[in-house]
Amino acid sequence: MSAVLTWLEAAWPHVAAVLTVLVSVLASTHVVLRKRDVRAAVGWVGLVWLVPVLGAVLYLLLGINRIRRRARSLSPRREHGLFPPIRGVEAVVAEGVSRVKPEVAHLAPLARLGDAVLHRPLLPGNRVTVLESRTDAYPAMLEAIEGARTSISLCSYIFDNDVAGRHFAGMLGAAVRRGVETRVLVDAVGARYTWPTILGRLKREGVTAARFLPSLMPYRLPFMNLRNHRKVLVVDGRVGFTGGMNIREQFWPGERAARDLHFHLEGPVVAQLQETFAEDWVFTTREKLSGDVWFPEQAPAGAVLARGIPDGPDEDFEKLRTVLLGALSTARTSVRIVTPYFLPDAALITALNVAALRGVRVDVVLPRKGNLPVVQWASTAQLWQVLAAGCRVFLTEPPFDHTKLMVVDGEWGLIGSANWDPRSLRLNFELNVECYDAELAGRLEAVVEERLSRSRPLTREQVDARPLPIRLRDGLARLLSPYL
């Protein structure tokens, strides 16, 4: 017995060394075979070998995207193919864009890109109404909920248990008592912005609600970044709302409300919003939403060509980023971007710069004072990269502006939940809508002009003139940009 113990005492360091090398080799192999981004792969391999065992554990927790496997097993789209064709409407292929919308004929290549990447049809017959947080956004949403007859589906990243949240919960509960099928999905992290969460109140109101990817930190730590950032409300399968607004008191109408945009949609594209919600709902609860209650026959409501763009770290990975690159390469005269967080990656920066160097006017409108200091520091650190090529940057005065939109050539608009940062374009689940219509794009341009009327331009000289300690602070924050 003593001989065995003596042997174990002598051998265990060698066994531990072999196991450590084996774990590092296995983790590195997974990194090399699975990671798309070379920089991420190099970083993880370095961590795995420089911090033995712990590096592999961190990669296991933070570096592996397990959500794709679960999405394939639960989502109705993954199990049965795409949703059936939307009843009551004929999709428009890219070649038909010039026939339906002659004024946007030069954007047909962008529509073709969408056909190839998104696997969702471009739909005619839509109407899109711009809503402002300070005036009519919440009232329009609450009015739609009050008028619901058959179904309500609501998805929000943040649904606070405050004055606004309780008002929405009460209206949803009243709809349930009228016999309306109601489903509410709140991101598990976003639900924790207030405590207790709104979910208890929703339950007391009789509303069927669920949390997206619930977790107790640090358990299930890998889901920390995979958040559902979508904002979707669909009523009776025919009236939709989407945009940048969460449900919280700071957006309650009034002069003190935070600035943001939301959009009221009618027409066939609403079915694509409902499809996205249905995918998220079955992913979370395993309940499949189908039938006329959720997917009624659609009728034309306007003149806008539109398509939903779901994006996320699952099988929709980087689809929105691809569309952004396509829009920048297609632009002829102008690109106008309003976003609260601006941390584009190298490819997007190059695309912005190439557009500016081609003679396209590229305007980027950002808040002068953000609500996340580290994000703003990182953003400021890389603004010189777009300013140097001729892009123009404008800073809006407070209050903080949470608006997200993009307009190309005064004819194509992009609305929805995504920011220009890695979290939105790689880590979170987002939903945007692309719109081909000069009249709507003109209304979006008017929003941009209103933002510019209370902004000031930022020059390369001003960025370079920051004191050295500030530039160092911002530069260090920029190193964190893949995770912000």
Sequence and secondary structure as in RCSB ss.txt:
>XXXX:A:sequence
MSAVLTWLEAAWPHVAAVLTVLVSVLASTHVVLRKRDVRAAVGWVGLVWLVPVLGAVLYLLLGINRIRRRARSLS
PRREHGLFPPIRGVEAVVAEGVSRVKPEVAHLAPLARLGDAVLHRPLLPGNRVTVLESRTDAYPAMLEAIEGART
SISLCSYIFDNDVAGRHFAGMLGAAVRRGVETRVLVDAVGARYTWPTILGRLKREGVTAARFLPSLMPYRLPFMN
LRNHRKVLVVDGRVGFTGGMNIREQFWPGERAARDLHFHLEGPVVAQLQETFAEDWVFTTREKLSGDVWFPEQAP
AGAVLARGIPDGPDEDFEKLRTVLLGALSTARTSVRIVTPYFLPDAALITALNVAALRGVRVDVVLPRKGNLPVV
QWASTAQLWQVLAAGCRVFLTEPPFDHTKLMVVDGEWGLIGSANWDPRSLRLNFELNVECYDAELAGRLEAVVEE
RLSRSRPLTREQVDARPLPIRLRDGLARLLSPYL
>XXXX:A:secstr
 HHHHHHHHHHHHHHHHHHHHHHHHHHHHHHHHH   HHHHHHHHHHHHHSTTHHHHHIIIII  THHHHHHHH 
HHHHH S    TT   B GGGHHHH GGGGGGHHHHHHHHHHH S BEEEEEEEEEETTTTHHHHHHHHHHT SS
EEEEEES B SSHHHHHHHHHHHHHHHTT EEEEEEETTGGGGSSS HHHHHHHTT EEEEES   TTTTGGGGS
  B   EEEETTTEEEEES  BSGGGSSSTTS B EEEEEESTHHHHHHHHHHHHHHHHH     STTTS     
 SSEEEEEEEE SSTTTTHHHHHHHHHHHH SSEEEEE S B   HHHHHHHHHHHHTT EEEEEEESS S HHH
HHHHHHHHHHHHTTT EEEEE SS B   EEEETTTEEEEES  BSHIIIIISBEEEEEEE HHHHHHHHHHHHH
HHHTEEEE HHHHHTS HHHHHHHHHHHTTGGG 
